[in-house]
Amino acid sequence: MGRSLTALILSVLVWSTGLAQQPLPSPPPPPRSTETKPETQKPNQSQLPNPNDDLDVVKITTNLVQIDAIVTDKNGKRVTDLKPDEIEMLEDGKPQYLTNFAYISLAPKAVDPQPEPGNSSSPITAGPPINLRPDQVRRTIALVVDDLGLSFESTHHVRESLKKFIGQQMQPGDLVAIIRTGGGIGALQSFTSDKRQLYAAVEKVRWNPVGRSEVSSFGPITNESSPATPNDEGRNRQEELNEFREDIYAVGTLGALNYIVRGLKDLPGRKSVILLSDGFQMTRTDDAFGSSRVLSALRRLTDLANRASVVIYTMHAAGLQTLSITAADDTSGMSAQQVEESLTDRRRVFFDSQDGLSYLAQRTGGLAFKNTNDLAGSIKKVMVDQEGFYLIGYRPDDSTFEHINGRVKFHQISLKIKRPGKYNVRMRSGFYGVTEEALTTVAQTPQQQIVNAITSPFGATGVQLRLTSLFVNDARIGSAMHSFLHVNAKDLEFTVQPDGMHKAVFDIMALTFGDNGQVIDQFSYTQTIQIKEENFSRLMKNGFTYTVTIPVKKPGAYQFRTALRDQSTGKVGSASQFIEVPNIKKNRLTLSGIVMRGMTVEAYLKGLTSAPLEKADNVQVENLPNASSAVRQFQSGMAMAYGFTIYNAQLDKLTGKPKLKTQVRIFRNGEQFFVGNELPYELMDEKDMKRLTVNGGIQLGNKMPPGEYVIQVIVTDLAKEKPRIATQWLDFEVVK
């Protein structure tokens, strides 16, 4: 990369017992970053589980069947105070002995609505996004847009509803993904709490012309006896082809949902999938094979969802439709009977398309929303429905898992409320008599392991990886993504060689996805590292870091994903990051990503840095890896050096120089923790006025509370009458 980014010249150090600001002389620059070229007792209700625990909601074993349920009264109000003696659990109509019963509350705190990007007059009013730790996640929500089955009209309504959800309904602690069924594996973005990523995903929701839906929710009526209309034989053949095509795309939608649910299975707690679709037909009276194909896919999906603690909510995106004559219909030459028959077919197809969505919701304990144009309101109802549930367990009979004539039996389950009054219970309809232990997974090849880890929307954690990817722009290579990947060496298996060296071998793969879900860059290779005995203990303690630079030709939203597999143990780790690459050619004020690392104050003042301890090929082992650009875990009292590049600053007419001000803000837990003074930018020996280097440092206070923080840099361009503002941020952590 260009020296302007990776060779930081630090010019400011901020001093404080907490945080304050004071310029100091500039020390010499740190070394350049390295780059690589990739080759039974009755339950006690007081014993409530903590919803933040690693909670497996649904379990099906020989000793325990555990499910979740939501109970409402006749007015639709949630009932949260039931006691064990007020319910009765039934399996195939027979009462079961309860082993546990509790109500789990997940109600989040209300937040003020936030504007969509571009609607705010200032880009710095909202704080930077918060990266959630696993124990901070309250709800995991997959918003699945069925672009294989959305009409052009429905796509617009879906896109607007998703924007409204992100801006007004998404809560702190929500982990959300927006996934398109026809978007390819790259569309299965990582779950995130970053609204920027979600807004970018919404902008890529477009009508899919090769899907099973047309511009409108249904085609226009035409006179079948006109010369342009095919004869009966041709018409029947076309109808059969269309039905086959619709069934194939319906199965494709269910296949995408199946993949998403499989990934969700590994996450703790109760998860939800919201499917927005124009629907699909479950059965066809004239095509038993096609009906079997779709119905079989539905049954597999619902059983998988129930075992994975996934509730599926469905929304018929077509909404309220005029099912009578429309302006697009051509009924000239048709009799009244023919017109009525055509309208009857239209109504039948429209309502039949809701059946599959209703089936998915009912079988998994969700809700099906249909015949409404208020998709945003429906999503809001789903969020309310996620505020809590009953967790109920019972000990099954031995006969539950017996096969009848070699076939697995489906067991119906239901919940009876004994408390006086009328109540509505929503829960999973049942399960197949197969234990989770019996559902063995076919062994994967090493290649399959690493490919599955890198393409899944959920990270593999067998090997701990920490990824930081930054946008940069260089005059020679143009825009690029510069990435730091830190590997926890303790998760790898090293063997001692005859010469005393410690050796590990692992496979590494990286993919870069464009905003259309397609792969734009990839590499994979096998890496061997060997470390001397005297440095091995430090390697195991500190880990090591990779750096890689990938040129990007077009602006847009990208995902960089990488996975690593240890050959000795088969452990796999993966990491991913969203990167927004702006269009530098539009001459807008833009900032690169922030490079930041820590060092002692003494080393900073002396112009010293944490130089690499040892290099093994393209592996960098550092003395202070936790304070490196990849990990960014700083101790209180440490000097935190940062740097970034300003692109497209305008020049003042009088001086011919840029007229810029910079400011630093620090956030903790989403709240503003520190605000620095606005400092004028001092032009150094810059040769490229389109790329100006900014360097700075902050000494963290000795009493600065441990925790997660975000640093935000704000640059204001005052060269013209109307100021221009750009901002960038990066997370870091203060440790004891």
C-alpha positions in Angstrom: 0.0 0.0 0.0 1.0 3.6 -0.3 3.3 5.0 2.4 0.7 7.6 3.2 -1.4 5.0 5.0 1.0 2.3 6.3 3.9 4.5 7.3 2.3 6.7 9.9 4.0 9.9 10.9 2.6 10.6 14.3 2.2 14.3 15.0 -0.1 14.7 18.0 -0.2 13.0 21.4 -3.2 13.5 23.8 -2.5 13.5 27.5 -4.8 13.2 30.4 -5.7 11.2 33.6 -8.9 10.6 31.7 -8.6 12.1 28.3 -7.5 15.6 27.3 -5.7 17.1 24.3 -2.3 18.6 23.8 0.0 18.7 20.8 3.5 17.3 21.1 6.5 17.1 18.7 6.3 14.4 16.1 8.4 11.2 16.6 9.9 9.3 13.7 7.4 7.0 11.8 6.9 3.4 12.7 7.9 0.7 10.2 5.7 0.0 7.2 3.1 -2.8 7.5 4.1 -6.0 5.7 2.0 -7.2 2.7 1.5 -10.7 1.4 0.6 -11.9 -2.0 -1.7 -14.8 -1.6 -0.7 -17.9 -3.3 -38.1 -35.7 38.0 -39.5 -33.6 40.2 -42.1 -31.0 39.6 -40.4 -27.9 38.2 -39.9 -24.9 40.3 -40.9 -21.8 38.4 -38.4 -19.7 40.4 -35.6 -21.6 38.7 -35.6 -19.5 35.6 -32.8 -19.8 33.1 -30.9 -16.6 32.2 -31.9 -15.6 28.7 -28.3 -14.6 28.1 -27.0 -18.1 28.8 -26.1 -20.4 26.1 -29.7 -21.7 25.9 -30.7 -24.6 23.7 -34.4 -23.9 23.4 -35.5 -27.0 21.5 -34.0 -30.4 22.4 -35.1 -33.8 21.3 -33.2 -36.6 23.1 -34.2 -39.9 24.7 -34.2 -38.1 28.1 -35.7 -34.8 27.2 -38.1 -33.1 24.8 -37.9 -29.4 25.2 -39.9 -26.8 23.2 -41.0 -23.2 23.3 -44.5 -21.7 23.3 -46.3 -18.4 23.3 -49.6 -17.9 25.1 -52.0 -15.0 24.6 -55.5 -14.3 26.0 -58.7 -13.8 24.0 -57.6 -10.1 23.3 -54.2 -11.1 21.9 -52.4 -9.9 25.1 -49.4 -12.0 26.1 -49.8 -14.2 29.2 -46.5 -14.4 31.1 -47.5 -15.6 34.6 -48.7 -19.2 34.1 -47.6 -21.8 36.7 -46.7 -25.4 36.0 -50.0 -26.7 37.5 -51.9 -24.5 35.1 -50.7 -26.3 32.0 -50.7 -29.8 30.5 -48.3 -30.9 27.9 -49.6 -33.5 25.4 -47.8 -35.7 23.0 -50.1 -37.6 20.5 -52.9 -36.7 22.9 -51.3 -38.2 26.0 -50.3 -36.1 29.0 -46.5 -35.8 29.7 -44.6 -35.4 32.9 -42.9 -32.0 33.0 -39.3 -31.7 33.9 -38.9 -27.9 33.6 -41.2 -24.9 33.0 -40.2 -21.2 32.8 -41.0 -17.9 31.1 -38.0 -16.3 29.3 -38.3 -12.6 28.8 -36.4 -11.0 26.0 -38.2 -7.6 25.9 -35.6 -5.0 24.8 -35.5 -1.4 25.9 -37.1 1.1 23.6 -34.9 3.3 21.4 -35.5 6.5 19.6 -36.0 6.1 15.8 -32.9 7.0 13.7 -33.0 8.5 10.2 -32.0 6.6 7.2 -28.5 7.4 5.7 -28.6 10.6 3.6 -31.6 12.0 5.4 -29.6 13.7 8.1 -28.0 17.1 7.6 -24.9 16.0 9.4 -23.2 12.6 9.1 -21.7 12.9 12.6 -24.9 13.2 14.6 -25.2 9.5 15.1 -22.6 7.5 17.0 -20.6 4.7 15.5 -22.0 1.2 15.4 -21.4 -1.2 18.3 -19.9 -4.7 17.8 -22.0 -7.0 19.9 -20.4 -9.7 22.1 -22.3 -13.0 22.2 -23.6 -12.2 25.7 -25.0 -8.9 24.4 -27.2 -10.5 21.7 -30.9 -10.4 22.7 -32.5 -11.4 19.4 -31.1 -13.1 16.2 -33.3 -12.2 13.2 -32.9 -13.3 9.6 -34.9 -11.1 7.2 -35.1 -13.3 4.1 -36.2 -11.6 1.0 -37.5 -14.2 -1.5 -36.4 -12.4 -4.7 -37.0 -15.7 -6.5 -40.7 -15.2 -5.7 -41.3 -11.4 -5.5 -43.1 -9.4 -8.2 -41.7 -6.0 -9.3 -44.5 -4.3 -7.3 -43.9 -6.3 -4.2 -40.1 -5.7 -4.3 -40.6 -2.0 -3.9 -42.8 -2.4 -0.8 -40.5 -4.9 0.8 -37.5 -2.6 0.3 -39.3 0.3 2.0 -40.5 -1.9 4.9 -36.9 -3.1 5.5 -35.6 0.5 5.7 -38.3 1.3 8.2 -37.4 -1.7 10.3 -33.8 -0.7 10.4 -34.4 2.9 11.2 -37.3 2.6 13.7 -37.7 -0.9 15.0 -34.3 -2.4 15.3 -33.2 -2.5 19.0 -29.8 -2.6 20.8 -28.8 -6.2 21.1 -30.4 -7.2 17.8 -28.3 -9.3 15.5 -29.8 -9.0 12.0 -29.1 -10.2 8.5 -30.9 -9.4 5.3 -30.6 -12.3 2.9 -31.8 -12.7 -0.7 -32.8 -16.3 -1.7 -31.6 -15.7 -5.2 -28.4 -13.8 -4.3 -25.9 -16.6 -4.2 -23.7 -17.6 -1.3 -22.3 -14.1 -1.1 -25.7 -12.8 -0.3 -25.6 -14.7 3.0 -23.9 -11.8 4.7 -22.7 -12.1 8.3 -25.2 -11.2 10.9 -24.5 -7.7 12.2 -25.8 -4.9 14.4 -24.2 -2.3 12.0 -27.1 -0.5 10.3 -24.8 0.7 7.5 -24.4 -2.8 6.4 -28.1 -3.5 6.6 -29.0 -0.4 4.6 -26.5 -1.4 2.0 -28.1 -4.9 1.8 -31.5 -3.3 1.4 -30.3 -1.3 -1.6 -29.4 -4.5 -3.4 -32.9 -5.9 -3.0 -34.2 -5.7 -6.5 -36.7 -7.5 -8.7 -35.3 -10.7 -10.1 -36.5 -11.1 -13.7 -35.5 -14.8 -13.8 -37.6 -15.6 -10.7 -41.1 -17.1 -10.6 -43.0 -13.8 -10.3 -43.6 -11.2 -12.9 -44.0 -7.4 -12.8 -47.4 -7.7 -11.2 -48.6 -10.3 -8.7 -50.6 -11.9 -11.4 -50.6 -11.7 -15.2 -53.3 -10.0 -17.2 -56.4 -11.8 -18.6 -56.3 -12.3 -22.3 -58.7 -13.7 -24.9 -57.5 -17.2 -25.4 -59.4 -17.5 -28.7 -57.5 -14.6 -30.4 -55.1 -15.5 -33.2 -52.1 -14.6 -31.1 -53.0 -17.1 -28.4 -51.6 -20.6 -28.7 -53.9 -23.5 -29.4 -55.1 -25.9 -26.6 -52.1 -28.2 -27.0 -49.6 -25.4 -27.0 -51.3 -23.6 -24.1 -51.4 -26.7 -22.0 -47.7 -27.3 -22.7 -46.9 -23.7 -21.7 -48.9 -24.0 -18.5 -47.1 -27.3 -17.6 -43.8 -25.6 -18.2 -44.7 -22.6 -16.1 -45.9 -24.8 -13.2 -42.7 -26.8 -13.4 -40.7 -23.6 -13.3 -42.6 -22.3 -10.4 -42.2 -25.5 -8.4 -38.5 -25.5 -9.1 -38.1 -21.9 -7.9 -40.3 -22.7 -4.8 -38.0 -25.5 -3.9 -35.1 -23.1 -4.5 -36.6 -20.7 -2.0 -37.0 -23.5 0.5 -33.5 -24.7 -0.1 -32.1 -21.2 0.7 -34.2 -21.2 3.9 -32.8 -24.6 4.7 -29.3 -23.4 4.4 -30.0 -20.4 6.6 -31.7 -22.5 9.3 -28.7 -24.9 9.3 -26.4 -22.0 10.1 -28.8 -20.6 12.8 -28.8 -24.0 14.5 -25.3 -23.4 15.9 -26.4 -20.1 17.6 -27.8 -20.1 21.1 -31.3 -19.2 22.1 -34.5 -18.7 20.1 -33.9 -17.5 16.6 -36.4 -16.1 14.1 -36.6 -16.0 10.3 -38.9 -13.5 8.6 -39.7 -14.6 5.1 -41.1 -11.9 2.7 -42.4 -13.5 -0.4 -45.3 -13.5 -2.9 -45.8 -17.1 -1.8 -45.9 -20.5 -3.6 -48.4 -23.3 -4.0 -48.0 -26.3 -1.8 -50.1 -28.7 -3.9 -51.4 -29.0 -7.5 -54.5 -31.1 -8.2 -53.1 -31.9 -11.7 -49.5 -32.6 -10.8 -48.9 -35.1 -8.0 -45.1 -35.2 -8.6 -44.7 -31.4 -8.4 -46.9 -31.3 -5.2 -44.7 -34.0 -3.7 -41.5 -32.1 -4.5 -42.6 -28.9 -2.8 -44.3 -30.6 0.1 -41.3 -32.8 0.9 -39.1 -29.7 0.9 -41.5 -28.0 3.3 -41.5 -30.9 5.7 -37.7 -31.2 5.7 -37.5 -27.5 6.4 -40.0 -27.4 9.2 -38.4 -30.3 11.0 -35.0 -28.8 10.7 -36.3 -25.4 11.9 -38.0 -27.0 14.9 -34.8 -28.8 15.9 -32.8 -25.6 15.5 -35.0 -23.5 17.7 -35.9 -21.4 14.7 -39.3 -19.7 14.4 -40.4 -18.8 10.9 -42.6 -15.8 10.4 -44.0 -15.3 6.9 -45.4 -12.3 5.1 -47.3 -12.4 1.9 -45.7 -9.4 0.2 -48.4 -9.1 -2.5 -50.7 -7.6 0.2 -54.2 -6.6 -0.7 -54.9 -7.1 -4.4 -57.7 -6.2 -6.7 -58.8 -9.6 -7.9 -61.5 -8.3 -10.2 -61.0 -6.8 -13.7 -58.0 -4.5 -14.0 -56.9 -2.0 -16.7 -54.3 -4.5 -17.9 -56.9 -7.2 -18.7 -58.0 -7.6 -22.3 -61.5 -9.2 -22.2 -62.5 -8.2 -25.7 -64.3 -11.0 -27.4 -64.8 -13.0 -24.2 -68.1 -14.1 -22.8 -69.2 -13.3 -19.3 -68.7 -16.9 -18.4 -65.1 -16.9 -19.7 -64.3 -13.7 -17.9 -65.7 -15.1 -14.6 -63.7 -18.4 -15.1 -60.5 -16.4 -15.6 -61.2 -14.3 -12.5 -61.9 -17.5 -10.5 -58.5 -18.9 -11.6 -56.8 -15.7 -10.6 -58.4 -15.8 -7.1 -57.5 -19.5 -6.7 -53.9 -19.0 -7.7 -53.6 -15.9 -5.5 -55.0 -17.5 -2.3 -53.2 -20.9 -3.0 -49.9 -19.0 -3.0 -50.5 -18.1 0.7 -50.8 -21.8 1.7 -47.1 -22.6 1.7 -46.4 -19.5 3.8 -49.1 -20.4 6.3 -47.8 -23.9 6.6 -44.2 -22.7 7.4 -45.4 -20.3 10.1 -47.9 -22.7 11.7 -45.5 -25.7 11.9 -42.7 -23.7 13.5 -44.7 -21.6 16.0 -44.6 -18.4 14.0 -47.2 -16.0 12.5 -48.4 -15.7 8.9 -49.3 -12.2 7.7 -51.4 -11.9 4.6 -54.0 -9.6 3.0 -52.3 -6.5 4.4 -50.3 -3.7 2.7 -48.6 -2.8 5.9 -45.5 -4.9 5.8 -43.6 -2.6 8.2 -46.5 -3.0 10.7 -46.3 -6.8 10.3 -42.6 -6.7 11.0 -43.3 -4.6 14.1 -45.8 -7.3 15.3 -43.1 -9.9 14.9 -40.7 -7.9 17.0 -43.4 -7.7 19.8 -43.9 -11.4 19.4 -40.2 -12.0 20.1 -40.4 -10.4 23.6 -40.7 -13.7 25.5 -41.7 -17.3 25.5 -42.4 -20.3 27.7 -39.7 -23.0 27.8 -41.3 -26.4 28.5 -39.6 -29.7 28.9 -40.8 -33.3 29.5 -39.4 -36.8 29.6 -40.6 -38.8 26.5 -41.6 -42.5 26.5 -39.4 -45.1 25.0 -42.0 -45.6 22.3 -41.5 -42.0 21.1 -38.4 -43.0 19.1 -39.5 -46.5 17.9 -39.9 -47.0 14.2 -43.2 -48.4 12.9 -42.7 -50.7 9.9 -39.3 -49.2 9.5 -40.7 -45.7 9.2 -40.1 -42.7 11.5 -43.3 -41.5 13.2 -44.3 -37.8 13.4 -45.5 -36.9 16.9 -48.1 -34.2 17.4 -47.5 -32.0 20.5 -49.9 -29.5 22.0 -50.3 -27.4 25.2 -53.5 -27.3 27.2 -54.1 -24.3 29.4 -56.1 -25.2 32.6 -56.5 -21.6 33.9 -60.1 -20.4 33.5 -60.6 -18.4 30.3 -59.9 -18.6 26.6 -56.3 -18.7 25.5 -54.4 -19.1 22.3 -51.3 -21.2 22.2 -48.6 -21.0 19.4 -46.0 -23.6 19.4 -44.3 -26.1 17.1 -46.7 -28.7 15.8 -44.6 -31.7 16.6 -41.4 -33.6 15.7 -40.2 -36.7 14.0 -39.2 -39.5 16.4 -35.5 -39.2 15.8 -33.1 -38.1 18.5 -30.5 -35.4 17.9 -27.8 -38.0 18.7 -29.1 -40.2 15.8 -28.9 -37.3 13.3 -25.2 -37.9 12.5 -23.6 -35.7 10.0 -21.7 -37.2 7.1 -17.9 -36.5 7.5 -16.7 -33.6 5.4 -13.5 -33.5 3.4 -11.0 -30.8 4.4 -11.9 -28.8 1.4 -15.6 -29.0 2.3 -14.9 -27.9 5.8 -13.1 -24.7 4.8 -15.6 -23.9 2.0 -18.5 -24.3 4.3 -16.9 -22.1 7.0 -16.2 -19.3 4.5 -19.6 -19.3 2.8 -21.7 -19.7 5.9 -23.2 -16.5 7.3 -22.0 -17.6 10.8 -18.4 -17.7 11.8 -16.6 -20.9 12.7 -14.7 -20.6 16.0 -12.5 -23.7 16.1 -9.5 -21.3 15.4 -9.9 -17.8 16.8 -9.4 -15.2 14.1 -9.6 -11.4 14.3 -10.1 -9.6 11.0 -9.7 -5.9 10.3 -10.3 -4.6 6.8 -9.8 -1.0 5.7 -10.6 1.0 2.6 -7.5 2.7 1.1 -6.7 4.4 -2.2 -3.3 4.6 -3.8 -2.4 6.7 -6.9 -0.8 3.7 -8.5 -3.1 0.8 -7.8 -6.3 2.7 -7.1 -8.9 1.7 -4.5 -8.1 -1.4 -2.4 -9.0 -3.4 0.7 -6.1 -3.7 3.2 -6.7 -6.4 5.7 -5.1 -7.6 8.9 -5.8 -11.1 10.1 -4.7 -12.1 13.6 -4.5 -15.8 14.4 -4.5 -17.3 17.9 -1.6 -19.7 17.7 -2.9 -21.7 20.7 -5.6 -23.1 18.5 -3.0 -24.7 16.1 -1.1 -27.9 16.7 2.7 -27.5 16.5 5.1 -30.4 16.2 8.8 -30.3 17.1 11.1 -30.9 14.2 14.6 -32.7 14.5 16.3 -29.3 14.3 14.3 -28.0 17.2 12.0 -25.8 15.2 8.2 -25.8 15.9 6.1 -26.4 12.8 2.4 -26.0 12.0 0.6 -26.5 8.7 -2.7 -25.0 7.9 -4.9 -24.2 4.9 -6.2 -20.7 4.3 -8.8 -19.4 1.9 -10.2 -15.9 1.3 -13.1 -14.7 -0.9 -14.2 -11.2 -1.7 -17.9 -10.9 -2.6 -19.4 -8.0 -4.5 -22.7 -6.4 -3.6 -24.4 -8.8 -6.1 -23.2 -11.8 -4.2 -20.7 -12.8 -6.8 -17.0 -13.6 -6.1 -14.7 -10.9 -7.4 -11.4 -12.1 -5.9 -10.3 -15.3 -4.2 -7.2 -17.2 -3.1 -6.3 -20.3 -1.2 -3.1 -22.0 -0.3 -1.4 -24.2 2.3 0.8 -22.3 4.8 3.7 -23.8 6.7 5.2 -21.8 9.6 8.3 -22.8 11.6 9.4 -20.9 14.7 12.6 -21.2 16.7 12.4 -22.6 20.2 13.4 -19.3 21.9 10.4 -17.5 20.2 7.8 -20.3 20.4 6.4 -19.5 23.9 5.9 -15.9 22.8 4.2 -17.0 19.6 1.8 -19.2 21.7 1.1 -16.2 23.9 0.8 -13.5 21.3 -0.3 -15.2 18.1 0.6 -13.9 14.6 -0.8 -11.5 12.0 -1.3 -11.7 8.2 -1.7 -8.7 6.0 -3.1 -8.7 2.5 -4.1 -6.1 0.0 -6.8 -6.7 -2.6 -7.4 -4.1 -5.4 -11.0 -3.1 -6.0 -12.0 -1.8 -9.4 -15.5 -0.6 -8.7 -17.0 1.3 -5.8 -19.7 -0.4 -3.8 -20.3 -2.6 -0.7 -18.0 -5.6 -0.4 -17.5 -8.5 2.0 -14.1 -10.0 2.7 -14.3 -13.5 4.1 -11.5 -15.7 5.2 -11.2 -19.2 6.8 -8.3 -21.2 8.2 -8.1 -24.9 8.8 -5.4 -26.6 10.9 -4.3 -29.7 9.1 -3.4 -31.6 12.2 -6.6 -31.2 14.3 -9.1 -30.3 11.6 -10.1 -27.2 13.6 -11.6 -24.4 11.4 -11.9 -20.7 12.1 -13.5 -18.0 9.9 -14.0 -14.3 9.9 -15.6 -11.7 7.7 -16.0 -8.0 7.4 -18.2 -5.5 5.4 -16.3 -2.8 3.6 -17.8 0.1 1.8 -15.6 1.4 -1.1 -16.6 4.9 -2.1 -16.2 6.4 -5.6 -13.1 8.6 -5.3 -13.6 9.9 -8.8 -16.8 11.8 -7.8 -14.5 14.3 -5.9 -16.3 13.9 -2.6 -14.5 14.4 0.6 -13.6 10.9 1.7 -11.5 9.2 4.4 -9.6 5.9 4.3 -9.9 3.4 7.0 -8.1 4.1 10.3 -4.9 2.2 11.1 -4.3 2.2 14.8 -1.8 0.5 17.2 -0.6 0.8 20.7 2.8 1.3 22.4 4.2 2.5 25.6 4.4 6.2 26.1 8.2 6.0 26.5 8.5 4.2 23.2 6.3 6.8 21.5 8.3 9.7 22.8 11.5 8.1 21.8 10.2 7.4 18.3 10.3 3.6 18.9 7.7 1.1 17.9 6.8 -2.5 18.5 8.9 -4.0 15.7 8.2 -7.5 14.6 9.9 -10.1 16.6 10.4 -12.6 13.8 9.1 -13.2 10.3 8.3 -16.6 8.9 7.5 -16.2 5.2 4.5 -14.0 5.2 3.7 -14.4 8.9 4.4 -11.6 11.3 4.9 -12.3 15.0 4.9 -9.1 17.1 6.1 -8.1 20.5 2.8 -6.4 21.4 0.3 -8.2 19.2 -2.7 -7.4 21.3 -1.9 -3.7 20.7 -1.4 -4.3 17.0 -3.5 -3.0 14.1 -5.3 -6.3 13.9 -6.3 -6.9 17.6 -6.3 -3.4 19.1 -6.5 -4.4 22.8 -4.8 -1.5 24.7 -3.9 -1.2 28.4 -4.8 1.9 30.3 -2.0 4.4 30.2 -0.8 3.2 26.8 -0.2 5.5 23.9 -2.7 4.8 21.0 -1.3 5.9 17.7 -3.6 6.3 14.7 -3.5 7.4 11.1 -5.7 7.8 8.0 -5.7 9.5 4.7 -8.0 12.4 3.4 -9.0 12.2 -0.2 -10.3 15.0 -2.5 -9.7 17.9 -0.1 -10.4 21.2 -1.9 -7.8 24.0 -2.0 -8.3 27.5 -0.6 -8.4 30.1 -3.4 -6.2 32.5 -1.5 -3.5 30.2 -0.1 -3.7 27.3 -2.6 -3.6 25.0 0.4 -6.2 22.7 2.0 -8.3 24.3 4.8 -9.2 21.4 7.0 -10.1 20.7 10.6 -9.9 17.4 12.3 -11.6 16.1 15.5 -11.6 12.9 17.5 -14.5 11.5 19.4 -14.5 8.3 21.5 -17.6 6.2 22.4 -18.1 3.6 25.1 -21.2 1.3 25.0 -22.7 3.6 22.4 -22.4 6.7 24.6 -20.0 9.6 23.9 -17.1 9.3 26.2 -14.7 11.9 25.0 -14.7 14.8 22.5 -11.5 16.3 21.3 -10.9 19.9 20.2 -11.1 20.8 16.5 -7.5 21.0 15.3 -6.4 22.7 12.1 -4.7 20.4 9.6 -1.0 21.3 9.1 0.3 20.6 5.7 3.6 18.7 5.9 5.7 17.5 3.0 2.7 16.2 1.0 3.4 15.7 -2.7 -0.2 14.5 -3.6 -2.8 17.1 -2.6 -5.5 14.5 -3.4 -4.2 12.2 -0.6 -3.3 14.0 2.6 -2.0 12.1 5.6 -3.4 12.6 9.1 -1.5 11.2 12.1 -2.3 11.4 15.8 -2.0 9.7 19.1 -4.0 9.4 22.3 -2.7 8.4 25.7 -5.3 6.4 27.4 -5.9 7.5 31.0 -4.6 5.4 33.8 -8.1 5.1 35.2 -9.9 4.6 31.9 -12.5 1.9 32.5 -11.9 -1.5 30.7 -14.3 -2.3 28.0 -15.1 -1.8 24.3 -14.7 1.6 22.6 -15.0 3.2 19.2 -12.8 6.0 18.0 -14.4 8.3 15.4 -12.4 10.9 13.4 -14.2 13.8 11.8 -12.8 16.0 9.0 -14.3 19.3 8.0 -13.3 20.9 4.7 -13.7 24.7 4.9 -12.0 25.7 1.6 -15.4 26.5 0.0 -18.4 28.5 1.2 -20.3 25.3 2.0 -18.3 23.1 4.4 -17.9 19.4 3.6 -17.7 16.7 6.3 -16.4 13.2 6.3 -16.1 10.7 9.1 -14.6 7.3 9.8 -14.4 5.0 12.8 -12.7 2.0 14.3 -13.3 -0.2 17.4 -10.8 -0.9 20.1 -10.7 -2.4 23.6 -9.2 -1.2 26.9 -8.0 -4.1 29.0 -6.6 -4.3 32.5 
